[in-house]
Amino acid sequence: MNPAAAPGSASRLDRIRESLLAIGPGEWPALTWSFMYHFSLLCGYYIIRPLRDEMGIAGGVEKLQWMFSGTFVVMLAAVPLFGWAARRFAPRRLLVYVYLFFIGNLLLFFALFRSGIAPAGIARAFFIWASVYNLFIVSVFWSFMADIFTSARAARLFGIIAAGGTAGALAGPALAAALVMPFGPPVLLLFSAGFLAVAVLCIRRLASWKDQEKAMPDARHAGTRESASAPENERAIGGGVLAGIRLVFSSPYLAGICAFMLLFTTLSTFLYFQQAHIVRAYLDDPSRRMAFFAGMDFAVNALTLAVQVFLTGRIVGRFGIGISLAAVPALLTAGFAFLGAMPALGTIVAVQVVRRAGDYALTRPGREMLYVVLGREEKYKAKNFIDTVVYRGGDALSAWAYAAMGGLGLSVAGTAFAAMPLAALWAWIAWRLGLRQETLAAAEKGTHGGR
């Protein structure tokens, strides 16, 4: 065997992978660590999600509405605390401290569950904590991604990075099912803490990659945010503790993202309630319903992974962020029309599979790309406020709105037709936001030398 052939073969393999997945030279380390980071977060969360759902029941089903209200109140209290921390620490340190804090929380709940003290109270506290925890850890993850990648890289890589979360969401429940019987529910918390520790390692590796990128004299990085000075990247974000709220209400762009998020949560909630009514009408056996939901989840995750890995980056690169963001709302407008005309089980399956897979594969990565062109306060503080308070507030408002429409006598078909103009408005806002993002990205590129 010719020894010289090995490097050439490796080079050809790299070129094939880069062509197939649209990965640029030098991006594999950052992509690998980002994928593992997202995988670890979602796998760790989905390991304890069954425990959270069980605690919702153990805390009293009749108390669920109060637990949801408690979650929203805790979100409101957490935003200024996060703002205070962002004033004091640089982003890479901030994320490490946030995850170490949550690791400590997981260990504390492990001790409390094992102690047997006030089980109902601990159950309610854990349900609220987990509902806050899952939004915070993912929000700061995407803030970090928006901070270390440029717009061009985000367009190509965010779909694959999002696939890491999808893979984690598949692996987490499987691990939970395998671990809970031999070890008991509290031990799931320890495994979840272990995955958060892996996320901390990934942050450190990504920070090292970013530092190496800045140190490279290569012309590929000249005049881009890759060449930002080290002191700037090591500085705390600064600003006031409530700066995220102020920024949202003073920026039309961020206000547009808020409107985008509210419409997203509203229409997702409408579909969830419509799904519940239709499934209950068609399937009266609990086991058949569970099998139905499991099959739908499998279809969503399989389709999502395929699109995220092979198509998301190419779709965004070919059509731009505006059309990519507007695609799912536009399809959902048609979906509500079909659901209104034929509110059947097959219709809700088709609409939900397309909507959820499209959300994970296109809407979520595209939504995170909107923040890449903003400053650090917007990326961390304003984004955190939108991803937590606005998100949970939208959930609560849309649930009450759906109940009100039901009280007015609207059927599943009637609410579907009522949702159509909201979906069309969502598509228009998404398209406008995407165009604005591309304008800001082009201006930023021109400011840095037109490279």
C-alpha positions as CSV (number, residue, x, y, z in Angstrom):
1,M,0.0,0.0,0.0
2,N,1.3,3.4,-0.9
3,P,1.7,5.5,2.3
4,A,1.2,8.7,0.3
5,A,-2.3,7.6,-0.6
6,A,-3.7,7.9,2.9
7,P,-3.6,11.7,3.1
8,G,-5.1,12.0,-0.3
9,S,-7.9,9.6,0.5
10,A,-8.6,11.6,3.7
11,S,-8.6,14.8,1.8
12,R,-11.1,13.4,-0.8
13,L,-13.3,12.1,2.1
14,D,-13.2,15.6,3.6
15,R,-14.2,17.2,0.3
16,I,-17.1,14.7,-0.1
17,R,-18.4,15.4,3.4
18,E,-18.0,19.2,3.0
19,S,-19.8,19.1,-0.3
20,L,-22.6,16.9,1.0
21,L,-23.1,18.8,4.2
22,A,-22.0,22.3,3.1
23,I,-19.3,22.5,5.7
24,G,-16.4,24.9,5.1
25,P,-12.7,24.3,5.8
26,G,-11.8,24.6,9.4
27,E,-15.4,24.4,10.6
28,W,-15.6,20.7,11.6
29,P,-14.2,21.2,15.2
30,A,-16.7,24.0,16.0
31,L,-19.6,22.0,14.3
32,T,-18.7,18.8,16.2
33,W,-18.5,20.5,19.6
34,S,-21.7,22.5,18.9
35,F,-23.6,19.4,17.9
36,M,-22.4,17.6,21.0
37,Y,-23.3,20.6,23.2
38,H,-26.8,20.7,21.9
39,F,-27.1,16.9,22.1
40,S,-26.0,16.9,25.8
41,L,-28.5,19.7,26.7
42,L,-31.5,18.0,25.2
43,C,-30.5,14.5,26.1
44,G,-30.1,15.6,29.7
45,Y,-33.4,17.4,29.8
46,Y,-35.4,14.6,28.1
47,I,-34.0,12.2,30.7
48,I,-35.8,14.1,33.5
49,R,-38.8,15.1,31.4
50,P,-40.8,12.0,32.4
51,L,-40.0,12.8,36.0
52,R,-41.3,16.3,35.5
53,D,-44.5,15.0,34.0
54,E,-44.9,12.5,36.9
55,M,-44.3,15.3,39.4
56,G,-47.1,17.3,37.7
57,I,-49.5,14.4,38.6
58,A,-48.0,13.8,42.0
59,G,-48.3,17.5,42.9
60,G,-52.0,17.3,42.1
61,V,-53.7,17.4,38.7
62,E,-56.2,19.9,40.1
63,K,-53.2,22.2,40.9
64,L,-51.7,22.2,37.4
65,Q,-53.0,25.6,36.4
66,W,-51.4,27.0,39.5
67,M,-48.1,25.3,38.6
68,F,-48.3,26.8,35.1
69,S,-48.9,30.2,36.7
70,G,-46.0,29.6,39.1
71,T,-43.8,28.9,36.1
72,F,-44.6,32.2,34.5
73,V,-43.9,34.1,37.8
74,V,-40.6,32.4,38.3
75,M,-39.7,33.3,34.7
76,L,-40.4,37.0,35.5
77,A,-38.2,36.8,38.6
78,A,-35.4,35.0,36.7
79,V,-35.0,37.6,34.0
80,P,-33.5,40.4,36.2
81,L,-31.3,37.8,37.9
82,F,-29.9,36.7,34.6
83,G,-29.5,40.4,33.6
84,W,-27.5,40.9,36.8
85,A,-25.2,38.0,36.0
86,A,-24.7,39.2,32.4
87,R,-23.5,42.5,33.8
88,R,-20.7,40.8,35.7
89,F,-19.4,38.0,33.5
90,A,-18.2,37.5,30.0
91,P,-20.5,35.2,27.9
92,R,-18.4,32.1,28.1
93,R,-18.0,32.4,31.8
94,L,-21.7,33.3,32.2
95,L,-22.8,30.1,30.4
96,V,-20.5,27.9,32.5
97,Y,-21.9,29.5,35.7
98,V,-25.5,29.1,34.6
99,Y,-24.9,25.4,33.9
100,L,-23.0,24.8,37.1
101,F,-25.9,26.5,39.0
102,F,-28.4,24.0,37.4
103,I,-26.1,21.1,38.1
104,G,-26.3,22.1,41.8
105,N,-30.1,22.3,41.5
106,L,-30.2,18.8,40.1
107,L,-28.1,17.5,42.9
108,L,-30.3,19.3,45.5
109,F,-33.5,17.8,44.1
110,F,-31.8,14.4,44.1
111,A,-31.2,14.8,47.8
112,L,-34.7,16.1,48.5
113,F,-36.4,13.3,46.6
114,R,-34.3,10.7,48.5
115,S,-35.2,12.4,51.8
116,G,-38.9,11.9,51.4
117,I,-39.6,15.4,53.0
118,A,-42.9,17.0,51.9
119,P,-43.3,14.9,48.7
120,A,-46.2,16.9,47.2
121,G,-44.5,20.3,47.8
122,I,-41.2,19.0,46.3
123,A,-43.1,17.6,43.3
124,R,-44.7,21.0,42.6
125,A,-41.4,22.8,43.0
126,F,-39.6,20.4,40.7
127,F,-42.3,20.7,38.0
128,I,-42.0,24.5,38.0
129,W,-38.2,24.4,38.2
130,A,-38.0,21.9,35.2
131,S,-40.4,24.1,33.2
132,V,-38.1,27.1,33.7
133,Y,-34.8,25.1,33.3
134,N,-35.6,23.7,29.9
135,L,-36.2,27.1,28.3
136,F,-33.2,28.7,30.0
137,I,-30.6,26.2,29.0
138,V,-31.6,26.1,25.4
139,S,-32.0,29.9,25.2
140,V,-28.4,30.6,26.4
141,F,-27.1,27.8,24.1
142,W,-28.5,29.6,21.0
143,S,-27.3,32.9,22.3
144,F,-23.8,31.5,22.4
145,M,-24.2,30.0,18.9
146,A,-25.3,33.4,17.6
147,D,-22.3,35.0,19.3
148,I,-19.5,32.7,17.9
149,F,-20.8,32.2,14.3
150,T,-21.2,34.7,11.5
151,S,-24.4,35.0,9.5
152,A,-22.9,33.1,6.6
153,R,-21.8,30.2,8.9
154,A,-25.1,30.2,10.8
155,A,-27.0,29.8,7.5
156,R,-25.0,26.7,6.7
157,L,-24.4,25.2,10.1
158,F,-27.4,25.9,12.3
159,G,-29.5,23.2,10.8
160,I,-26.9,20.5,11.6
161,I,-26.4,22.0,15.1
162,A,-30.2,21.8,15.6
163,A,-30.0,18.1,14.6
164,G,-27.8,17.6,17.7
165,G,-30.7,18.6,19.8
166,T,-33.1,16.3,17.9
167,A,-30.7,13.4,18.4
168,G,-30.6,14.2,22.1
169,A,-34.3,14.4,22.3
170,L,-34.5,10.9,20.9
171,A,-31.7,9.5,23.1
172,G,-32.9,11.0,26.4
173,P,-36.3,9.2,26.7
174,A,-34.6,5.9,25.7
175,L,-32.0,6.3,28.4
176,A,-34.7,7.3,30.9
177,A,-36.8,4.2,30.1
178,A,-33.7,2.0,30.5
179,L,-32.5,3.6,33.8
180,V,-35.7,4.3,35.7
181,M,-36.7,0.7,36.5
182,P,-33.3,-0.7,37.8
183,F,-32.2,2.6,39.6
184,G,-35.3,4.5,40.4
185,P,-36.5,7.9,39.3
186,P,-34.2,10.1,41.5
187,V,-31.1,8.7,39.8
188,L,-32.2,10.2,36.5
189,L,-31.3,13.6,38.0
190,L,-27.6,12.4,38.4
191,F,-27.4,11.3,34.8
192,S,-28.9,14.6,33.7
193,A,-26.3,16.5,35.7
194,G,-23.6,14.5,34.0
195,F,-24.8,15.6,30.6
196,L,-24.8,19.2,31.7
197,A,-21.2,18.7,32.7
198,V,-20.5,17.6,29.2
199,A,-22.1,20.8,27.9
200,V,-19.7,22.8,30.1
201,L,-16.8,20.9,28.5
202,C,-18.2,21.8,25.0
203,I,-18.4,25.5,25.9
204,R,-14.7,25.5,26.8
205,R,-13.7,23.7,23.6
206,L,-15.8,26.1,21.5
207,A,-14.2,29.1,23.3
208,S,-10.8,27.7,22.5
209,W,-11.8,27.3,18.8
210,K,-13.0,30.9,18.8
211,D,-9.7,32.1,20.2
212,Q,-7.8,30.2,17.5
213,E,-10.0,31.7,14.8
214,K,-9.2,35.2,16.1
215,A,-5.5,34.4,16.1
216,M,-5.4,33.2,12.5
217,P,-3.9,35.8,10.1
218,D,-5.7,34.0,7.2
219,A,-7.5,36.5,4.9
220,R,-10.7,34.4,5.3
221,H,-11.1,35.9,8.8
222,A,-9.9,39.4,8.2
223,G,-12.6,42.0,8.5
224,T,-15.1,39.7,10.1
225,R,-16.3,39.2,13.7
226,E,-13.9,36.2,13.7
227,S,-11.1,38.8,14.1
228,A,-12.6,40.6,17.1
229,S,-10.1,41.4,19.8
230,A,-9.7,39.1,22.7
231,P,-10.4,41.7,25.4
232,E,-13.8,42.4,23.8
233,N,-14.7,38.7,23.9
234,E,-13.6,38.4,27.5
235,R,-15.5,41.4,28.7
236,A,-18.8,41.1,30.6
237,I,-21.9,42.0,28.6
238,G,-22.7,44.9,30.9
239,G,-25.9,47.0,30.8
240,G,-28.8,47.2,33.3
241,V,-30.4,44.2,34.9
242,L,-33.7,44.9,33.0
243,A,-31.9,45.9,29.7
244,G,-33.4,42.9,27.9
245,I,-36.9,44.2,28.4
246,R,-36.0,47.7,27.5
247,L,-34.2,46.6,24.3
248,V,-37.2,44.6,23.2
249,F,-39.6,47.5,23.5
250,S,-37.2,50.0,21.9
251,S,-36.2,48.0,18.9
252,P,-38.7,47.4,16.0
253,Y,-36.6,44.4,15.0
254,L,-36.8,42.8,18.4
255,A,-40.5,43.7,18.7
256,G,-41.0,41.9,15.4
257,I,-39.3,38.8,16.9
258,C,-41.7,39.1,19.9
259,A,-44.7,39.1,17.5
260,F,-43.2,36.2,15.7
261,M,-42.9,34.2,18.9
262,L,-46.4,35.1,20.2
263,L,-47.9,33.9,16.9
264,F,-45.8,30.8,17.0
265,T,-46.9,29.9,20.5
266,T,-50.5,30.8,19.8
267,L,-50.9,28.6,16.7
268,S,-48.9,25.8,18.3
269,T,-51.3,25.8,21.2
270,F,-54.4,25.9,18.9
271,L,-53.1,22.9,17.1
272,Y,-52.3,21.1,20.4
273,F,-55.9,21.6,21.6
274,Q,-57.4,20.6,18.2
275,Q,-55.2,17.5,18.2
276,A,-56.5,16.6,21.7
277,H,-60.2,17.0,20.6
278,I,-59.8,15.0,17.4
279,V,-57.7,12.2,18.9
280,R,-60.2,11.8,21.8
281,A,-63.0,11.6,19.3
282,Y,-61.3,9.0,17.1
283,L,-59.4,6.9,19.7
284,D,-61.1,6.0,22.9
285,D,-58.5,3.5,24.2
286,P,-55.5,5.1,26.2
287,S,-53.1,2.5,24.9
288,R,-54.0,3.2,21.3
289,R,-53.7,7.0,21.9
290,M,-50.2,6.5,23.4
291,A,-49.2,4.3,20.4
292,F,-50.6,7.0,18.1
293,F,-48.6,9.8,19.8
294,A,-45.4,7.7,19.8
295,G,-45.8,7.0,16.1
296,M,-46.3,10.6,15.3
297,D,-43.3,11.6,17.4
298,F,-41.2,9.1,15.5
299,A,-42.3,10.4,12.1
300,V,-41.6,14.0,13.2
301,N,-38.1,13.2,14.6
302,A,-37.1,11.1,11.6
303,L,-38.2,13.7,9.1
304,T,-36.6,16.5,11.2
305,L,-33.2,14.8,11.3
306,A,-33.1,14.2,7.6
307,V,-34.0,17.8,6.8
308,Q,-31.7,19.3,9.4
309,V,-28.6,17.4,8.3
310,F,-29.0,17.5,4.6
311,L,-31.4,20.3,3.6
312,T,-31.7,23.2,6.1
313,G,-28.4,24.9,5.2
314,R,-29.1,24.4,1.5
315,I,-32.6,25.8,1.7
316,V,-31.5,28.9,3.6
317,G,-28.6,29.4,1.2
318,R,-30.7,29.0,-1.8
319,F,-33.9,31.0,-0.8
320,G,-32.6,33.2,2.0
321,I,-33.7,33.5,5.6
322,G,-37.0,35.3,4.8
323,I,-38.5,32.6,2.6
324,S,-37.1,29.9,4.9
325,L,-38.7,31.4,8.0
326,A,-42.0,32.1,6.2
327,A,-42.3,28.5,4.7
328,V,-43.8,26.8,7.7
329,P,-46.3,29.6,8.5
330,A,-47.4,29.6,4.9
331,L,-47.8,25.8,4.9
332,L,-49.7,26.1,8.2
333,T,-52.1,28.6,6.7
334,A,-53.0,25.9,4.1
335,G,-53.0,23.3,6.8
336,F,-55.6,25.2,8.9
337,A,-57.8,25.4,5.7
338,F,-57.6,21.7,5.2
339,L,-58.3,21.1,8.9
340,G,-61.3,23.4,8.8
341,A,-62.7,21.6,5.8
342,M,-62.0,18.1,7.1
343,P,-61.2,17.9,10.8
344,A,-60.2,14.2,10.7
345,L,-57.5,12.2,12.3
346,G,-55.4,11.9,9.1
347,T,-55.6,15.6,8.6
348,I,-54.3,16.5,12.1
349,V,-51.5,14.0,11.7
350,A,-50.4,15.5,8.4
351,V,-50.6,19.0,9.6
352,Q,-48.8,18.3,12.9
353,V,-46.0,16.3,11.3
354,V,-45.3,18.9,8.7
355,R,-45.6,21.8,11.2
356,R,-43.4,20.2,14.0
357,A,-40.8,18.9,11.6
358,G,-40.7,22.2,9.8
359,D,-40.4,24.1,13.1
360,Y,-37.4,22.0,14.3
361,A,-35.7,21.9,10.8
362,L,-36.4,25.4,9.5
363,T,-38.2,27.8,11.9
364,R,-36.0,27.2,14.9
365,P,-32.7,27.5,13.1
366,G,-34.0,30.5,11.1
367,R,-35.3,32.2,14.3
368,E,-31.9,31.8,15.9
369,M,-30.2,33.3,12.8
370,L,-32.1,36.5,13.4
371,Y,-30.0,37.2,16.5
372,V,-26.6,36.7,14.8
373,V,-26.5,40.3,13.4
374,L,-27.3,41.9,16.8
375,G,-25.1,43.0,19.7
376,R,-24.3,41.0,22.8
377,E,-27.0,42.6,25.0
378,E,-29.6,41.7,22.4
379,K,-28.2,38.2,22.0
380,Y,-28.2,37.3,25.6
381,K,-30.5,39.6,27.5
382,A,-33.3,40.5,25.0
383,K,-33.2,37.0,23.6
384,N,-33.5,35.4,27.0
385,F,-36.5,37.6,27.8
386,I,-38.2,36.6,24.5
387,D,-37.4,32.9,24.8
388,T,-38.7,32.6,28.4
389,V,-41.2,35.3,29.5
390,V,-42.7,36.0,26.0
391,Y,-42.8,32.3,25.2
392,R,-44.5,31.2,28.4
393,G,-46.8,34.3,28.4
394,G,-47.9,33.4,24.8
395,D,-48.7,29.9,26.0
396,A,-50.9,31.1,28.8
397,L,-52.7,33.8,26.6
398,S,-53.3,31.4,23.7
399,A,-54.7,28.7,26.0
400,W,-57.2,31.2,27.5
401,A,-58.0,32.5,23.9
402,Y,-58.8,29.0,22.7
403,A,-61.0,28.3,25.7
404,A,-62.8,31.6,25.0
405,M,-63.5,30.6,21.4
406,G,-64.8,27.3,22.6
407,G,-67.0,29.1,25.0
408,L,-68.4,31.1,22.1
409,G,-69.4,27.9,20.4
410,L,-66.6,27.5,17.8
411,S,-65.9,23.9,16.8
412,V,-62.5,22.5,15.9
413,A,-63.3,23.5,12.3
414,G,-64.3,27.0,13.3
415,T,-61.1,27.6,15.3
416,A,-59.1,26.3,12.4
417,F,-60.6,28.8,10.0
418,A,-60.2,31.5,12.7
419,A,-56.5,30.6,12.9
420,M,-55.8,31.0,9.1
421,P,-55.4,34.8,9.2
422,L,-53.1,34.5,12.2
423,A,-50.9,32.0,10.3
424,A,-50.8,34.3,7.2
425,L,-49.8,37.2,9.5
426,W,-47.1,35.0,11.0
427,A,-45.8,34.2,7.5
428,W,-45.6,37.9,6.6
429,I,-43.8,38.9,9.8
430,A,-41.4,36.0,9.3
431,W,-40.6,37.0,5.8
432,R,-40.1,40.7,6.8
433,L,-37.8,39.7,9.6
434,G,-35.7,37.5,7.3
435,L,-35.3,40.4,4.9
436,R,-34.3,42.7,7.7
437,Q,-31.8,40.2,9.0
438,E,-30.2,39.9,5.5
439,T,-30.0,43.7,5.3
440,L,-28.3,44.0,8.7
441,A,-25.9,41.1,7.8
442,A,-25.0,42.9,4.5
443,A,-24.4,46.2,6.3
444,E,-22.2,44.4,8.9
445,K,-20.2,42.8,6.1
446,G,-19.7,46.1,4.3
447,T,-18.7,47.8,7.6
448,H,-16.0,45.2,8.1
449,G,-14.4,45.7,4.7
450,G,-16.9,44.1,2.3
451,R,-15.4,40.7,2.7
